[in-house]
Amino acid sequence: MKRLLIYLQDYKKECVLAPLFKMLEASFELLVPLVIAAIIDTGIGESAGKGYITKACLILFALAFVGLVSSVTAQFFSAKAAVGYATKLRNALFGHLQSMSYSEIDTIGTSTMITRMTSDVNQTQTGVNMFLRLFLRSPFVVFGAMIMAYTIDAKSAISFAVAIVLLLVVVCGITKISIPLMKQVQGQLDDVLLTARENLVGIRVIRAFCKEEEEVQRFAEKNMKLTAGQKKAGSVSALMNPLTYIIINLAIVYLIWTGAVQVDRGILTQGQVVALYNYMSQILVELIKLANLIITLNKALASANRIADVFEIETSMEWKRNAEGEDSLAEDIVVFKDVCLSYAGGGEEALSDIDFTVKRGQTIGIIGGTGSGKSSLVNLIPRFYDATRGEVLVDGKNVREYAEEELEKKIAVVPQKAVLFKGTIESNLRWGKEDATAEEMEQAIAAAQAEDVVKAKGGLSGEVAQGGKNLSGGQRQRLTIARAFVKQAPILILDDSASALDMATDARLRAAIRSLSYQPTVFIVSQRTNAIMDADRIIVLDDGKVEGIGTHEELLSTCVVYKEIYESQFKKEVSAS
């Protein structure tokens, strides 16, 4: 929790002024029963006249007005501090998540990150707001009312002290029981959100396998569990108001009874009894507020601890702060030296003893069965993951020695899943290069075989829905390839990024890549041999190990794995020959 308080540093003034103005409002509120007592005893009881009553009423209006101004001012400062705190916290959390490597992101999970960024931050914002407004005000009014009651009648103040002690026991007892229940409910809420997200993301798969009823049932079970937890926590919290009202009303009954006796004896006046009653009512209201505040603060603290847990996860990937040296023109642009890779909690190595060298300008095909490590291999080049053993060199320098921006400029990646962002075609292409000219974008679109896509959408200003949902799979892939072309990076990685393209389009795309003016070194990951058979060299992977490296013809005669893949895809042609 202390880790998060730094985001309130810029709001020290608001954090002081908000509770001060709230206590100022409470001070005026404590004076009201005394004025009412004076009206009853002096204005009415002693027949002081309408003038006295009028003046007393004007004092009440003045107290109310000043109290209102103080309250609004306190609300302003507390809201300003809470909103500013949440804004800074959300920005810091988003930046921290962005700084994490793929390993940490895989471990945390998307649903958890979204929950922390939204629900948990909102809970802490509410907690800060309520804390500044009420945490000092409520105790101030409670003890202030008891002191004011003592100034009226010390004997009657004893009932206040007894009532306050009993109320504190009730509040603390219920709070102690409800806090663990609230934490359980928050965890059950995470399960519901995770189930909902899985269903929304995988809705097509669910319908394809006719699993709607099963998923509805699974969600209902999670939701019922959450509901049961909320009912249990709510039933405990619901005891707060009845118990506090019983205690206060018993105290009020005792106060009125003893007050009536004292009025008969001339010890107290009627106005003083009314004032004592008002002070008891103030205590009731403020203790209920305090109880609700404690519940809110417990929720906020639980959320704050969950956010702090994310901040405590440090990225395993450290980058150099500044780029060192000039751009290299080494002939060997990518080198793998005895590289091994293990994923966090993955058990066996995903890659083992990978060794190869790539010359500048070469086209490298990477092929293998599902789970053979193709994507894992190319993900090591832009340093999405760090090798657990060995070295990955880019332009003659270990990727660990690069500044993040320096390495990013050298590599353009088209991932397996084509991801586009809400906006226009132009705004998506500029992710590759912010200052790209219209001519550069048009050349990239032409090379990516996406001219028909852009034309159908009305040009570069054509709208792209969130995630590119208004485009087909092949259209999204071609636009993501065009985005990589716009970047004009020395190394281009196509991670099975043409899987949705037909053979003819794929062939034209590969021809366009070979004729790119900036002549990048190209890595093509594919499960189709026809997509990589023209590559300068082909790397064959099987179960995370290199089974062969060479040209198409060489591998057909020397690599059993490659030959099996080829023959499975071209069985008819092989049989005919």
C-alpha positions, 0 to 999 in steps of 0.5 A: 500500500505504501508503494501507491501513496507516492501518487498522492504527493502532488496533492498534499494541499488537497489532502490537508484542506479536504479534512480540515474543511470537513471538520470545520463543517462538523464544528458548525454542526455541533453548535446547532443543538446549542442554538436550538436549546437556546430557542426552546429555553430562552426564546420560548420558555422565558418568553424572550420574544420573536426578536430573540427567536428570529436572531437565533434562527438567523444564526442557524441559517448562517451555520447551515450556509457556512457548513454547506460552503465548507462541505462543498469545498471539502468535496472539491478538494477530496474529489480533486485529490482522488481523481488525480491520484487515480489518474497517476496510478492508472498511468503508472500501472499501464506504463509498468505493464508495458515495460514487462516482458512477454514472460511476465505478461504471460504469467499475470494474464490479460484478465488480471491486468484489465481488472487491476487497471479498471475495477481495482483502480476505481476502488482505490479512487473511491477509498481515497475520496471517502477517506479524505471526506469522512475518516477525520470528520466522523470521529471528530463529530462522535467525540465532539458530541460526547464532549458537548454533552458533557458540558451540558450534563456530566451524568447524562454524558455517561450514557453517551460513553457507554453507547459509543463503546458498545457501538465501537465493539459492534463496528469493529466486530462486524468489520473484522468478520466482513473483511475476509469475506470481502476479499473472497468476494473480490477473488470470486469476481475475478473468476466471473470476469475471467469466464466472461472474457474467455466466452466473449473472446472465444464465442465463435469456437464455442458456437462451432462446437455447440458448447453454448449451454455448457458455457452458460452453465459454467458461467452460472455456477461461477456467478452463483458462487459470487452471489453466495459470497456477496450474500454472506458478506452482505448479511454480515454487513447488514447487521451493522445498521440494526445493531447500531440503531438498537444501541442508539435508540436504547440510549435515547430512551434512557436519555429521555427517561433520565432527562424527564426526571431531571427536568422535573427536579429542575436539574436540566431544562427542556432545551438541554434534553433536546440538545442531548437528544440531537447529539445522540442522533449525530453520534448515530449517524456518524458511526453508521457513516464510519462503519460504511467507510471502514467497509469501503476502505477495506475494499480499497485496501484489498484492491490497492494490495492487488495493484501493489502486487503487480508493481512488485513484479519486476521485469526480467528483461533489462534494457540498456538506457542509451544506444551505444556505438554506430550502426553496424554493417556486419555481414552476419546480421543474425547469429544464434550461438548455442541458444536454449529457451525455457518458458516460465513454468513451462518445464522442458525447454522450448528450444535447445542448442540452436546454432545458425548464422544469417547473412545480410539480405538473405531470406530464411525459411523456418518450418516444422510441425505444430509446437516445434518452436518456430515462433519461439525462435523468431521471438528471440530476435526482437527480444520478446523473450530472453534466451535462458542460455546462449547468445542471440546476436543482431548486427554483431551485438548481443540483443541484451546490449541494445537499448530498446529503441535501438533494437526496435528500429532494426526489426519489423515483425508481423505476428501470427495473429493479425492485430489492427487498432481502431482508427483509419488504415493510415493511422494503422500504417503509421505504427510502422513509421510515424512520418511515413509519406503517402508515397511510402504507404502506397508502395507498402500497400502495393507490395503487401497485395493490399491495394484492393483492400484499401480501395474497397475501404475508400482509401487511406482514410478508410475506417478500421474497427477495433481489432480490424473486425470489419475486415476479413482474416486475409485483409487484416494480414495484408494490412499488418504486412503493409505496416511492417513494410512501411517501417523499412527495417533491416530485418523483417520477420513474417511469423506465419503471417500469410496463412489466410492468403491464397496460393496466388496472392502468397506467391505475389507477396513473396515476389514483392518481398524479394523486390523491396528496395531496401532489401531486408533480411527476411525470416518467413515462418510457415507450415507450408513448404511452398511458402519457403522453398525459394528461401536462401536457407531453410531451418527445419525444427522438430521438438525445439531442435534443429533437424536440418539447415539448407536449401529446399533441394538439399533438405529433400535429400538430407532431412527426413523431417522436411521430406515428410512435411513436403511429401504430406503437402505434395503427395499427388505430385510426388506420386505422379513423378 
